[in-house]
Amino acid sequence: MPIEDEGQNKINKLTEKLSTEGINSTTIKQIDTEMQTILSAGKIWASKHKFHRLDTIF
């Protein structure tokens, strides 16, 4: 699965979690952790594919 699809799937799951559980400290921490994972994976992918201006991508 392409990294874009994985990231979008995680975002969709987090959005669903927020809509069912609401915003609280646990969901905020989980979202923060997942977003850091998504961004890190994207930066690793970008570095392997010679994207050097990550600030314009993320």
N, CA, C, O and CB atoms as a CASP TS submission, in Angstrom:
PFRMAT TS
TARGET T0000
AUTHOR 0000-0000-0000
METHOD Language model
MODEL 1
PARENT N/A
ATOM      1  N   MET     1       0.850  -1.175   0.000  1.00  0.00           N
ATOM      2  CA  MET     1       0.000   0.000   0.000  1.00  0.00           C
ATOM      3  C   MET     1       0.900   1.244   0.000  1.00  0.00           C
ATOM      4  O   MET     1       1.830   1.338   0.801  1.00  0.00           O
ATOM      5  CB  MET     1      -0.970  -0.005   1.233  1.00  0.00           C
ATOM      6  N   PRO     2       0.625   2.183  -0.886  1.00  0.00           N
ATOM      7  CA  PRO     2       1.436   3.420  -0.911  1.00  0.00           C
ATOM      8  C   PRO     2       1.326   4.181   0.403  1.00  0.00           C
ATOM      9  O   PRO     2       0.312   4.117   1.098  1.00  0.00           O
ATOM     10  CB  PRO     2       0.997   4.330  -2.075  1.00  0.00           C
ATOM     11  N   ILE     3       2.383   4.893   0.722  1.00  0.00           N
ATOM     12  CA  ILE     3       2.427   5.630   1.994  1.00  0.00           C
ATOM     13  C   ILE     3       1.287   6.640   2.106  1.00  0.00           C
ATOM     14  O   ILE     3       0.789   6.898   3.202  1.00  0.00           O
ATOM     15  CB  ILE     3       3.768   6.350   2.140  1.00  0.00           C
ATOM     16  N   GLU     4       0.874   7.213   0.970  1.00  0.00           N
ATOM     17  CA  GLU     4      -0.220   8.183   1.004  1.00  0.00           C
ATOM     18  C   GLU     4      -1.509   7.519   1.478  1.00  0.00           C
ATOM     19  O   GLU     4      -2.261   8.100   2.261  1.00  0.00           O
ATOM     20  CB  GLU     4      -0.426   8.816  -0.384  1.00  0.00           C
ATOM     21  N   ASP     5      -1.763   6.291   0.996  1.00  0.00           N
ATOM     22  CA  ASP     5      -2.970   5.563   1.395  1.00  0.00           C
ATOM     23  C   ASP     5      -2.925   5.186   2.871  1.00  0.00           C
ATOM     24  O   ASP     5      -3.930   5.288   3.574  1.00  0.00           O
ATOM     25  CB  ASP     5      -3.141   4.306   0.539  1.00  0.00           C
ATOM     26  N   GLU     6      -1.750   4.746   3.339  1.00  0.00           N
ATOM     27  CA  GLU     6      -1.610   4.394   4.754  1.00  0.00           C
ATOM     28  C   GLU     6      -1.881   5.608   5.634  1.00  0.00           C
ATOM     29  O   GLU     6      -2.600   5.520   6.630  1.00  0.00           O
ATOM     30  CB  GLU     6      -0.204   3.834   5.039  1.00  0.00           C
ATOM     31  N   GLY     7      -1.301   6.731   5.259  1.00  0.00           N
ATOM     32  CA  GLY     7      -1.512   7.963   6.025  1.00  0.00           C
ATOM     33  C   GLY     7      -2.967   8.381   6.030  1.00  0.00           C
ATOM     34  O   GLY     7      -3.505   8.768   7.067  1.00  0.00           O
ATOM     35  N   GLN     8      -3.607   8.302   4.870  1.00  0.00           N
ATOM     36  CA  GLN     8      -5.019   8.684   4.780  1.00  0.00           C
ATOM     37  C   GLN     8      -5.887   7.744   5.604  1.00  0.00           C
ATOM     38  O   GLN     8      -6.831   8.185   6.259  1.00  0.00           O
ATOM     39  CB  GLN     8      -5.486   8.685   3.318  1.00  0.00           C
ATOM     40  N   ASN     9      -5.574   6.453   5.576  1.00  0.00           N
ATOM     41  CA  ASN     9      -6.333   5.490   6.381  1.00  0.00           C
ATOM     42  C   ASN     9      -6.217   5.803   7.864  1.00  0.00           C
ATOM     43  O   ASN     9      -7.207   5.742   8.593  1.00  0.00           O
ATOM     44  CB  ASN     9      -5.849   4.064   6.109  1.00  0.00           C
ATOM     45  N   LYS    10      -5.008   6.139   8.315  1.00  0.00           N
ATOM     46  CA  LYS    10      -4.820   6.485   9.726  1.00  0.00           C
ATOM     47  C   LYS    10      -5.592   7.749  10.083  1.00  0.00           C
ATOM     48  O   LYS    10      -6.213   7.825  11.143  1.00  0.00           O
ATOM     49  CB  LYS    10      -3.327   6.671  10.041  1.00  0.00           C
ATOM     50  N   ILE    11      -5.551   8.730   9.206  1.00  0.00           N
ATOM     51  CA  ILE    11      -6.288   9.972   9.453  1.00  0.00           C
ATOM     52  C   ILE    11      -7.787   9.695   9.529  1.00  0.00           C
ATOM     53  O   ILE    11      -8.479  10.237  10.391  1.00  0.00           O
ATOM     54  CB  ILE    11      -5.990  11.011   8.348  1.00  0.00           C
ATOM     55  N   ASN    12      -8.285   8.854   8.630  1.00  0.00           N
ATOM     56  CA  ASN    12      -9.711   8.504   8.651  1.00  0.00           C
ATOM     57  C   ASN    12     -10.100   7.816   9.959  1.00  0.00           C
ATOM     58  O   ASN    12     -11.148   8.111  10.534  1.00  0.00           O
ATOM     59  CB  ASN    12     -10.050   7.594   7.463  1.00  0.00           C
ATOM     60  N   LYS    13      -9.247   6.893  10.429  1.00  0.00           N
ATOM     61  CA  LYS    13      -9.532   6.198  11.684  1.00  0.00           C
ATOM     62  C   LYS    13      -9.516   7.168  12.864  1.00  0.00           C
ATOM     63  O   LYS    13     -10.351   7.075  13.764  1.00  0.00           O
ATOM     64  CB  LYS    13      -8.515   5.071  11.914  1.00  0.00           C
ATOM     65  N   LEU    14      -8.562   8.097  12.854  1.00  0.00           N
ATOM     66  CA  LEU    14      -8.495   9.081  13.933  1.00  0.00           C
ATOM     67  C   LEU    14      -9.708  10.003  13.918  1.00  0.00           C
ATOM     68  O   LEU    14     -10.231  10.364  14.972  1.00  0.00           O
ATOM     69  CB  LEU    14      -7.212   9.903  13.823  1.00  0.00           C
ATOM     70  N   THR    15     -10.152  10.383  12.731  1.00  0.00           N
ATOM     71  CA  THR    15     -11.338  11.231  12.606  1.00  0.00           C
ATOM     72  C   THR    15     -12.567  10.508  13.151  1.00  0.00           C
ATOM     73  O   THR    15     -13.386  11.096  13.857  1.00  0.00           O
ATOM     74  CB  THR    15     -11.563  11.637  11.134  1.00  0.00           C
ATOM     75  N   GLU    16     -12.683   9.225  12.812  1.00  0.00           N
ATOM     76  CA  GLU    16     -13.808   8.430  13.314  1.00  0.00           C
ATOM     77  C   GLU    16     -13.741   8.305  14.840  1.00  0.00           C
ATOM     78  O   GLU    16     -14.760   8.405  15.524  1.00  0.00           O
ATOM     79  CB  GLU    16     -13.813   7.027  12.662  1.00  0.00           C
ATOM     80  N   LYS    17     -12.542   8.089  15.360  1.00  0.00           N
ATOM     81  CA  LYS    17     -12.357   7.978  16.816  1.00  0.00           C
ATOM     82  C   LYS    17     -12.791   9.268  17.508  1.00  0.00           C
ATOM     83  O   LYS    17     -13.461   9.234  18.540  1.00  0.00           O
ATOM     84  CB  LYS    17     -10.880   7.660  17.157  1.00  0.00           C
ATOM     85  N   LEU    18     -12.404  10.401  16.933  1.00  0.00           N
ATOM     86  CA  LEU    18     -12.802  11.685  17.514  1.00  0.00           C
ATOM     87  C   LEU    18     -14.311  11.856  17.504  1.00  0.00           C
ATOM     88  O   LEU    18     -14.893  12.351  18.469  1.00  0.00           O
ATOM     89  CB  LEU    18     -12.146  12.835  16.759  1.00  0.00           C
ATOM     90  N   SER    19     -14.944  11.447  16.412  1.00  0.00           N
ATOM     91  CA  SER    19     -16.391  11.641  16.320  1.00  0.00           C
ATOM     92  C   SER    19     -17.149  10.734  17.283  1.00  0.00           C
ATOM     93  O   SER    19     -18.239  11.088  17.732  1.00  0.00           O
ATOM     94  CB  SER    19     -16.863  11.388  14.896  1.00  0.00           C
ATOM     95  N   THR    20     -16.587   9.569  17.608  1.00  0.00           N
ATOM     96  CA  THR    20     -17.284   8.661  18.526  1.00  0.00           C
ATOM     97  C   THR    20     -16.907   8.893  19.986  1.00  0.00           C
ATOM     98  O   THR    20     -17.755   8.773  20.870  1.00  0.00           O
ATOM     99  CB  THR    20     -16.988   7.225  18.152  1.00  0.00           C
ATOM    100  N   GLU    21     -15.643   9.224  20.245  1.00  0.00           N
ATOM    101  CA  GLU    21     -15.184   9.368  21.632  1.00  0.00           C
ATOM    102  C   GLU    21     -15.083  10.811  22.095  1.00  0.00           C
ATOM    103  O   GLU    21     -15.014  11.077  23.295  1.00  0.00           O
ATOM    104  CB  GLU    21     -13.850   8.712  21.792  1.00  0.00           C
ATOM    105  N   GLY    22     -15.073  11.735  21.162  1.00  0.00           N
ATOM    106  CA  GLY    22     -14.925  13.135  21.527  1.00  0.00           C
ATOM    107  C   GLY    22     -13.476  13.492  21.825  1.00  0.00           C
ATOM    108  O   GLY    22     -12.584  12.644  21.789  1.00  0.00           O
ATOM    109  N   ILE    23     -13.270  14.750  22.114  1.00  0.00           N
ATOM    110  CA  ILE    23     -11.923  15.237  22.377  1.00  0.00           C
ATOM    111  C   ILE    23     -11.647  15.133  23.874  1.00  0.00           C
ATOM    112  O   ILE    23     -12.371  15.692  24.698  1.00  0.00           O
ATOM    113  CB  ILE    23     -11.748  16.702  21.876  1.00  0.00           C
ATOM    114  N   ASN    24     -10.596  14.416  24.200  1.00  0.00           N
ATOM    115  CA  ASN    24     -10.126  14.334  25.581  1.00  0.00           C
ATOM    116  C   ASN    24      -8.614  14.148  25.545  1.00  0.00           C
ATOM    117  O   ASN    24      -8.035  14.039  24.464  1.00  0.00           O
ATOM    118  CB  ASN    24     -10.828  13.162  26.363  1.00  0.00           C
ATOM    119  N   SER    25      -7.980  14.112  26.681  1.00  0.00           N
ATOM    120  CA  SER    25      -6.516  14.056  26.697  1.00  0.00           C
ATOM    121  C   SER    25      -5.987  12.775  26.058  1.00  0.00           C
ATOM    122  O   SER    25      -4.919  12.788  25.444  1.00  0.00           O
ATOM    123  CB  SER    25      -6.003  14.166  28.128  1.00  0.00           C
ATOM    124  N   THR    26      -6.713  11.679  26.192  1.00  0.00           N
ATOM    125  CA  THR    26      -6.265  10.414  25.602  1.00  0.00           C
ATOM    126  C   THR    26      -6.315  10.472  24.086  1.00  0.00           C
ATOM    127  O   THR    26      -5.351  10.091  23.422  1.00  0.00           O
ATOM    128  CB  THR    26      -7.121   9.252  26.108  1.00  0.00           C
ATOM    129  N   THR    27      -7.434  10.947  23.523  1.00  0.00           N
ATOM    130  CA  THR    27      -7.526  11.003  22.064  1.00  0.00           C
ATOM    131  C   THR    27      -6.537  12.014  21.494  1.00  0.00           C
ATOM    132  O   THR    27      -5.988  11.798  20.413  1.00  0.00           O
ATOM    133  CB  THR    27      -8.955  11.359  21.630  1.00  0.00           C
ATOM    134  N   ILE    28      -6.306  13.101  22.197  1.00  0.00           N
ATOM    135  CA  ILE    28      -5.334  14.091  21.722  1.00  0.00           C
ATOM    136  C   ILE    28      -3.940  13.477  21.680  1.00  0.00           C
ATOM    137  O   ILE    28      -3.208  13.677  20.711  1.00  0.00           O
ATOM    138  CB  ILE    28      -5.341  15.349  22.627  1.00  0.00           C
ATOM    139  N   LYS    29      -3.564  12.738  22.708  1.00  0.00           N
ATOM    140  CA  LYS    29      -2.251  12.081  22.730  1.00  0.00           C
ATOM    141  C   LYS    29      -2.140  11.052  21.617  1.00  0.00           C
ATOM    142  O   LYS    29      -1.101  10.954  20.963  1.00  0.00           O
ATOM    143  CB  LYS    29      -2.003  11.411  24.089  1.00  0.00           C
ATOM    144  N   GLN    30      -3.203  10.281  21.396  1.00  0.00           N
ATOM    145  CA  GLN    30      -3.182   9.274  20.338  1.00  0.00           C
ATOM    146  C   GLN    30      -3.061   9.923  18.968  1.00  0.00           C
ATOM    147  O   GLN    30      -2.315   9.442  18.115  1.00  0.00           O
ATOM    148  CB  GLN    30      -4.440   8.409  20.400  1.00  0.00           C
ATOM    149  N   ILE    31      -3.783  11.002  18.753  1.00  0.00           N
ATOM    150  CA  ILE    31      -3.713  11.708  17.477  1.00  0.00           C
ATOM    151  C   ILE    31      -2.321  12.287  17.271  1.00  0.00           C
ATOM    152  O   ILE    31      -1.769  12.192  16.175  1.00  0.00           O
ATOM    153  CB  ILE    31      -4.772  12.822  17.413  1.00  0.00           C
ATOM    154  N   ASP    32      -1.753  12.879  18.299  1.00  0.00           N
ATOM    155  CA  ASP    32      -0.413  13.439  18.203  1.00  0.00           C
ATOM    156  C   ASP    32       0.599  12.359  17.836  1.00  0.00           C
ATOM    157  O   ASP    32       1.446  12.565  16.967  1.00  0.00           O
ATOM    158  CB  ASP    32      -0.018  14.110  19.520  1.00  0.00           C
ATOM    159  N   THR    33       0.509  11.214  18.497  1.00  0.00           N
ATOM    160  CA  THR    33       1.428  10.110  18.215  1.00  0.00           C
ATOM    161  C   THR    33       1.277   9.625  16.780  1.00  0.00           C
ATOM    162  O   THR    33       2.271   9.438  16.080  1.00  0.00           O
ATOM    163  CB  THR    33       1.189   8.951  19.188  1.00  0.00           C
ATOM    164  N   GLU    34       0.050   9.423  16.343  1.00  0.00           N
ATOM    165  CA  GLU    34      -0.189   8.950  14.975  1.00  0.00           C
ATOM    166  C   GLU    34       0.279   9.963  13.937  1.00  0.00           C
ATOM    167  O   GLU    34       0.870   9.586  12.925  1.00  0.00           O
ATOM    168  CB  GLU    34      -1.672   8.652  14.771  1.00  0.00           C
ATOM    169  N   MET    35       0.020  11.238  14.179  1.00  0.00           N
ATOM    170  CA  MET    35       0.447  12.263  13.221  1.00  0.00           C
ATOM    171  C   MET    35       1.968  12.321  13.132  1.00  0.00           C
ATOM    172  O   MET    35       2.511  12.493  12.040  1.00  0.00           O
ATOM    173  CB  MET    35      -0.113  13.641  13.620  1.00  0.00           C
ATOM    174  N   GLN    36       2.662  12.182  14.251  1.00  0.00           N
ATOM    175  CA  GLN    36       4.122  12.156  14.227  1.00  0.00           C
ATOM    176  C   GLN    36       4.614  10.955  13.421  1.00  0.00           C
ATOM    177  O   GLN    36       5.587  11.060  12.674  1.00  0.00           O
ATOM    178  CB  GLN    36       4.690  12.111  15.665  1.00  0.00           C
ATOM    179  N   THR    37       3.942   9.815  13.573  1.00  0.00           N
ATOM    180  CA  THR    37       4.299   8.614  12.818  1.00  0.00           C
ATOM    181  C   THR    37       4.090   8.834  11.324  1.00  0.00           C
ATOM    182  O   THR    37       4.943   8.479  10.512  1.00  0.00           O
ATOM    183  CB  THR    37       3.474   7.409  13.297  1.00  0.00           C
ATOM    184  N   ILE    38       2.957   9.418  10.969  1.00  0.00           N
ATOM    185  CA  ILE    38       2.653   9.685   9.558  1.00  0.00           C
ATOM    186  C   ILE    38       3.679  10.642   8.968  1.00  0.00           C
ATOM    187  O   ILE    38       4.197  10.400   7.878  1.00  0.00           O
ATOM    188  CB  ILE    38       1.229  10.267   9.403  1.00  0.00           C
ATOM    189  N   LEU    39       3.978  11.725   9.678  1.00  0.00           N
ATOM    190  CA  LEU    39       4.939  12.705   9.177  1.00  0.00           C
ATOM    191  C   LEU    39       6.333  12.112   9.062  1.00  0.00           C
ATOM    192  O   LEU    39       7.039  12.379   8.090  1.00  0.00           O
ATOM    193  CB  LEU    39       4.969  13.925  10.081  1.00  0.00           C
ATOM    194  N   SER    40       6.740  11.316  10.036  1.00  0.00           N
ATOM    195  CA  SER    40       8.060  10.684   9.988  1.00  0.00           C
ATOM    196  C   SER    40       8.157   9.734   8.805  1.00  0.00           C
ATOM    197  O   SER    40       9.161   9.726   8.092  1.00  0.00           O
ATOM    198  CB  SER    40       8.348   9.932  11.295  1.00  0.00           C
ATOM    199  N   ALA    41       7.122   8.938   8.594  1.00  0.00           N
ATOM    200  CA  ALA    41       7.117   8.007   7.468  1.00  0.00           C
ATOM    201  C   ALA    41       7.184   8.766   6.152  1.00  0.00           C
ATOM    202  O   ALA    41       7.880   8.346   5.227  1.00  0.00           O
ATOM    203  CB  ALA    41       5.865   7.115   7.505  1.00  0.00           C
ATOM    204  N   GLY    42       6.472   9.873   6.062  1.00  0.00           N
ATOM    205  CA  GLY    42       6.499  10.683   4.839  1.00  0.00           C
ATOM    206  C   GLY    42       7.859  11.296   4.594  1.00  0.00           C
ATOM    207  O   GLY    42       8.311  11.361   3.451  1.00  0.00           O
ATOM    208  N   LYS    43       8.520  11.745   5.644  1.00  0.00           N
ATOM    209  CA  LYS    43       9.849  12.333   5.490  1.00  0.00           C
ATOM    210  C   LYS    43      10.867  11.280   5.083  1.00  0.00           C
ATOM    211  O   LYS    43      11.746  11.552   4.266  1.00  0.00           O
ATOM    212  CB  LYS    43      10.289  13.013   6.786  1.00  0.00           C
ATOM    213  N   ILE    44      10.757  10.070   5.646  1.00  0.00           N
ATOM    214  CA  ILE    44      11.659   8.984   5.248  1.00  0.00           C
ATOM    215  C   ILE    44      11.430   8.651   3.785  1.00  0.00           C
ATOM    216  O   ILE    44      12.390   8.503   3.029  1.00  0.00           O
ATOM    217  CB  ILE    44      11.446   7.725   6.133  1.00  0.00           C
ATOM    218  N   TRP    45      10.172   8.532   3.372  1.00  0.00           N
ATOM    219  CA  TRP    45       9.860   8.245   1.974  1.00  0.00           C
ATOM    220  C   TRP    45      10.412   9.343   1.074  1.00  0.00           C
ATOM    221  O   TRP    45      11.018   9.062   0.040  1.00  0.00           O
ATOM    222  CB  TRP    45       8.339   8.101   1.775  1.00  0.00           C
ATOM    223  N   ALA    46      10.200  10.597   1.473  1.00  0.00           N
ATOM    224  CA  ALA    46      10.661  11.725   0.664  1.00  0.00           C
ATOM    225  C   ALA    46      12.176  11.732   0.542  1.00  0.00           C
ATOM    226  O   ALA    46      12.705  12.027  -0.529  1.00  0.00           O
ATOM    227  CB  ALA    46      10.181  13.044   1.265  1.00  0.00           C
ATOM    228  N   SER    47      12.883  11.411   1.621  1.00  0.00           N
ATOM    229  CA  SER    47      14.345  11.418   1.554  1.00  0.00           C
ATOM    230  C   SER    47      14.852  10.317   0.638  1.00  0.00           C
ATOM    231  O   SER    47      15.868  10.493  -0.034  1.00  0.00           O
ATOM    232  CB  SER    47      14.949  11.257   2.951  1.00  0.00           C
ATOM    233  N   LYS    48      14.168   9.194   0.601  1.00  0.00           N
ATOM    234  CA  LYS    48      14.560   8.098  -0.291  1.00  0.00           C
ATOM    235  C   LYS    48      14.280   8.442  -1.749  1.00  0.00           C
ATOM    236  O   LYS    48      14.902   7.889  -2.656  1.00  0.00           O
ATOM    237  CB  LYS    48      13.822   6.811   0.091  1.00  0.00           C
ATOM    238  N   HIS    49      13.349   9.352  -1.966  1.00  0.00           N
ATOM    239  CA  HIS    49      12.967   9.716  -3.326  1.00  0.00           C
ATOM    240  C   HIS    49      13.460  11.102  -3.713  1.00  0.00           C
ATOM    241  O   HIS    49      12.943  11.717  -4.646  1.00  0.00           O
ATOM    242  CB  HIS    49      11.466   9.649  -3.477  1.00  0.00           C
ATOM    243  N   LYS    50      14.451  11.584  -2.999  1.00  0.00           N
ATOM    244  CA  LYS    50      15.163  12.822  -3.330  1.00  0.00           C
ATOM    245  C   LYS    50      14.311  14.082  -3.237  1.00  0.00           C
ATOM    246  O   LYS    50      14.533  15.034  -3.985  1.00  0.00           O
ATOM    247  CB  LYS    50      15.718  12.719  -4.704  1.00  0.00           C
ATOM    248  N   PHE    51      13.340  14.097  -2.331  1.00  0.00           N
ATOM    249  CA  PHE    51      12.612  15.325  -2.062  1.00  0.00           C
ATOM    250  C   PHE    51      13.330  16.031  -0.923  1.00  0.00           C
ATOM    251  O   PHE    51      13.389  15.514   0.192  1.00  0.00           O
ATOM    252  CB  PHE    51      11.106  15.044  -1.711  1.00  0.00           C
ATOM    253  N   HIS    52      13.867  17.189  -1.192  1.00  0.00           N
ATOM    254  CA  HIS    52      14.652  17.882  -0.181  1.00  0.00           C
ATOM    255  C   HIS    52      13.907  19.052   0.445  1.00  0.00           C
ATOM    256  O   HIS    52      14.319  19.529   1.502  1.00  0.00           O
ATOM    257  CB  HIS    52      15.937  18.367  -0.782  1.00  0.00           C
ATOM    258  N   ARG    53      12.857  19.521  -0.149  1.00  0.00           N
ATOM    259  CA  ARG    53      12.096  20.645   0.402  1.00  0.00           C
ATOM    260  C   ARG    53      10.874  20.110   1.131  1.00  0.00           C
ATOM    261  O   ARG    53       9.744  20.299   0.680  1.00  0.00           O
ATOM    262  CB  ARG    53      11.675  21.642  -0.718  1.00  0.00           C
ATOM    263  N   LEU    54      11.097  19.445   2.253  1.00  0.00           N
ATOM    264  CA  LEU    54      10.000  18.825   2.986  1.00  0.00           C
ATOM    265  C   LEU    54       9.032  19.842   3.555  1.00  0.00           C
ATOM    266  O   LEU    54       7.856  19.541   3.762  1.00  0.00           O
ATOM    267  CB  LEU    54      10.539  17.973   4.096  1.00  0.00           C
ATOM    268  N   ASP    55       9.526  21.051   3.809  1.00  0.00           N
ATOM    269  CA  ASP    55       8.630  22.065   4.356  1.00  0.00           C
ATOM    270  C   ASP    55       7.533  22.435   3.373  1.00  0.00           C
ATOM    271  O   ASP    55       6.484  22.933   3.781  1.00  0.00           O
ATOM    272  CB  ASP    55       9.413  23.305   4.744  1.00  0.00           C
ATOM    273  N   THR    56       7.755  22.201   2.085  1.00  0.00           N
ATOM    274  CA  THR    56       6.713  22.489   1.102  1.00  0.00           C
ATOM    275  C   THR    56       5.776  21.302   0.924  1.00  0.00           C
ATOM    276  O   THR    56       4.684  21.449   0.375  1.00  0.00           O
ATOM    277  CB  THR    56       7.337  22.867  -0.239  1.00  0.00           C
ATOM    278  N   ILE    57       6.196  20.123   1.384  1.00  0.00           N
ATOM    279  CA  ILE    57       5.370  18.927   1.256  1.00  0.00           C
ATOM    280  C   ILE    57       4.507  18.744   2.489  1.00  0.00           C
ATOM    281  O   ILE    57       3.331  18.398   2.376  1.00  0.00           O
ATOM    282  CB  ILE    57       6.241  17.690   1.030  1.00  0.00           C
ATOM    283  N   PHE    58       5.082  18.973   3.678  1.00  0.00           N
ATOM    284  CA  PHE    58       4.370  18.723   4.933  1.00  0.00           C
ATOM    285  C   PHE    58       4.085  20.014   5.628  1.00  0.00           C
ATOM    286  O   PHE    58       3.490  20.017   6.706  1.00  0.00           O
ATOM    287  CB  PHE    58       5.166  17.803   5.846  1.00  0.00           C
TER
END
